[in-house]
Amino acid sequence: MAEHILPNSNLRKPNLRELMRPFRSLVWLGVVLGACGALTSLIPFIGIVELARLFLTPDISDIADAIIPVVFAIVAGLAMGWICTVIGLWLTHIADQRMQAELRRALVRKLGQVPLGWYSEHTSGAVRKAVQDDLDDLHHMVAHHQVELAAAFVLPLAGLGYLSWLDWRLALLAVLTLPVYLVSYAWMMRGFGEKMQQLDKDFARVSAAIVEFVHGIAVVKVFSQTGRAHKNYQQAVEDFSRRYTGWVTPLVRLEAVTSLALSVPVIMLVSLSGGAWLVVNTGIQPIDVLATTLIAVMIPQTILTLSQGLTAQQKAKAAAGRIDQLLGVAPLAVTSEPKEPKGAGLLFKQVSFAYTQDRPVLSDINLRCRPGSITALVGSSGAGKSTLAKLVPRFYDVTQGAVLLGGVDVRDIAPDNLYRHVGFVLQETQLLAGTVADNLRLGRPDASDQDLEDAARSACIHEHILSFPQGYQAVIGKDAFFSGGEAQRLSIARTLLADAPVLILDEATAHADPESEAQIQQALSCLVRNRTVLVIAHKLHTITGVDQIAVLDGGRLVECGSHRQLLAEGKHYAELWRLYNSAEKNEKAMSGEAQVTSGVSS
Ligand SMILES: Nc1ncnc2c1ncn2[C@@H]1O[C@H](COP(=O)(O)OP(=O)(O)OP(=O)(O)O)[C@@H](O)[C@H]1O
């Protein structure tokens, strides 16, 4: 790779922690206010104890004068506690919203920068999950968890501090049932993270089974396999619910025991009976036992709030991991000194490539495609044809060697410029939501209506477009419908308009019937004129006239020449040709047989 290739500008690999940094002070302020709120909410409890103390004091001359400041302190404590908590949560929610907006921008930026090959490996569902669902899951982590955590520590600690100030034995009494809860809780939480991950995976299987069912519904019905598809879904649901039940049942039992340990009557019973013993045996004031009981009842509430948020917090952590992973995907490297290709010739120079380090897919490929020539890539399935073609528009970058376009390494051409030079027509045609005209103009937004019509005529799709009442303004999927072959011709018209000098064709007629294939071939013959074309071919009869045929086998270029030359050599290509023709013959014989059978039956 050239020295000056840089990761895309402003593309330091951001991570979640780094993106959260600007909002951290806001979160901290929220946490401090949350802690203050928790601290001040202790005041009413202390006030109630002091009120009780006043009522029980026999020699107060004016009780009203004495209780007014205490009542005032209780009300002020309540109000302050509420205000601090609300403002604290308001700040963390603001931080969350700002961070989400920033993260969304960063993720969308990242999606625009990852190599195109990344999209071949990730489903749209996975991308949507990262950009939408995972961001939603982060909400608890930023907006709630830390405030709740602060309150769960501050309030019990302050309460215990107050009780210790009264008498250390009271503090001990207040937390007497807590160890039961903590030990059971620690037991419940063993392996919680892994179990959640497993449940996540099981749930993903349920989702995949639904998607498979919906996507394949036509095939499933045609083959009367609705029952089987239902069975897959049911199996996934049953596995999920079995695992969930197995995990959750002991937890529910344990939770019942622990909730009992923290329930108000049990805590009051322990505090009051322990308190009574202390009053009798140590001389502690009965009123201080009231303080213990109030604080002891209050402590579990904060802990329960925290534990109830634990699942949300675990989900948020998993989501944060996935977001971090997406943010960490290496962007397509771009050059700081872009060069302009000179011409439309292609050269693969000692090209090697591997998707994973341990398994080379292409090895030392040397292939020249002269400007304006057509090169067909042939070879058995898995030989590496698509991978080699994808190196030209940089779906992936070579591991070794270089791909040169117009004498310039494709990595030295600015990506936008590269896409202007290299067009591709893939087997799976993608039509976007919008009008026919919008779809055609994708490659050239300023194309005139006449340009659109010329391209559509050349691609043999003009007549079909005119069959819609709205013509070129028909909305695809609403007013306009295209069969596979028609969509293929529309995408050829779109590529014609884009007018890229180099074309990658991934067997555009692979799934077409003979009539449609003839029309696509006609459209293609227009498209390939005066362009450098690299075509991945499976139907060998369509490429007998091309300038050169490159034969790949096991990731190596084993032969290159014209159809005649390669047949004369009698090696790999000759064998492929023989196999192809006998397969074609068999297919024809079978379809002939089918026609005869249908003739007889009618
Ligand atoms: N995204 C990927 N990650 C890992 N391996 C891959 C990936 N895409 C393809 N491969 C592997 O690389 C090898 C070459 O695949 P490629 O699709 O280039 O072959 P092909 O000759 O085009 O095959 P076909 O004619 O069946 O389309 C295969 O072994 C394939 O399993």
The ligand as a Tripos MOL2 file, in Angstrom:
@<TRIPOS>MOLECULE
LIG
   31    33     1     0     0
SMALL
NO_CHARGES

@<TRIPOS>ATOM
      1 N1        -17.1760  -12.2590    2.9890 N.pl3     1 LIG1
      2 C1        -16.4430  -13.3800    2.9930 C.ar      1 LIG1
      3 N2        -15.7830  -13.7690    4.0920 N.ar      1 LIG1
      4 C2        -15.0340  -14.8960    4.1000 C.ar      1 LIG1
      5 N3        -14.8880  -15.6990    3.0350 N.ar      1 LIG1
      6 C3        -15.5230  -15.3660    1.9050 C.ar      1 LIG1
      7 C4        -16.3350  -14.2000    1.8230 C.ar      1 LIG1
      8 N4        -16.8460  -14.1150    0.5720 N.ar      1 LIG1
      9 C5        -16.3690  -15.1990   -0.1000 C.ar      1 LIG1
     10 N5        -15.5770  -15.9470    0.6950 N.ar      1 LIG1
     11 C6        -14.8600  -17.1720    0.3350 C.3       1 LIG1
     12 O1        -13.9090  -16.8460   -0.6770 O.3       1 LIG1
     13 C7        -13.8490  -17.8640   -1.6510 C.3       1 LIG1
     14 C8        -14.0860  -17.2660   -3.0510 C.3       1 LIG1
     15 O2        -15.4270  -16.7970   -3.0910 O.3       1 LIG1
     16 P1        -16.0100  -16.0520   -4.3620 P.3       1 LIG1
     17 O3        -17.4000  -15.6350   -4.0570 O.co2     1 LIG1
     18 O4        -15.0610  -15.0090   -4.8110 O.co2     1 LIG1
     19 O5        -16.0020  -17.2480   -5.4250 O.3       1 LIG1
     20 P2        -16.7110  -17.3100   -6.8480 P.3       1 LIG1
     21 O6        -15.7310  -17.9190   -7.7690 O.co2     1 LIG1
     22 O7        -17.2550  -15.9830   -7.2330 O.co2     1 LIG1
     23 O8        -17.8750  -18.3410   -6.5130 O.3       1 LIG1
     24 P3        -19.3490  -18.4490   -7.1720 P.3       1 LIG1
     25 O9        -19.1660  -18.7840   -8.6110 O.co2     1 LIG1
     26 O10       -19.9700  -19.5850   -6.4280 O.co2     1 LIG1
     27 O11       -20.0370  -17.1430   -6.9470 O.co2     1 LIG1
     28 C9        -14.8900  -18.9080   -1.2700 C.3       1 LIG1
     29 O12       -14.2320  -19.9700   -0.6280 O.3       1 LIG1
     30 C10       -15.7980  -18.1890   -0.3060 C.3       1 LIG1
     31 O13       -16.2780  -19.0840    0.6710 O.3       1 LIG1
@<TRIPOS>BOND
     1     1     2 1
     2     2     3 ar
     3     2     7 ar
     4     3     4 ar
     5     4     5 ar
     6     5     6 ar
     7     6     7 ar
     8     6    10 ar
     9     7     8 ar
    10     8     9 ar
    11     9    10 ar
    12    10    11 1
    13    11    12 1
    14    11    30 1
    15    12    13 1
    16    13    14 1
    17    13    28 1
    18    14    15 1
    19    15    16 1
    20    16    17 2
    21    16    18 1
    22    16    19 1
    23    19    20 1
    24    20    21 2
    25    20    22 1
    26    20    23 1
    27    23    24 1
    28    24    25 2
    29    24    26 1
    30    24    27 1
    31    28    29 1
    32    28    30 1
    33    30    31 1
@<TRIPOS>SUBSTRUCTURE
     1 LIG1         1 GROUP 0 **** ****
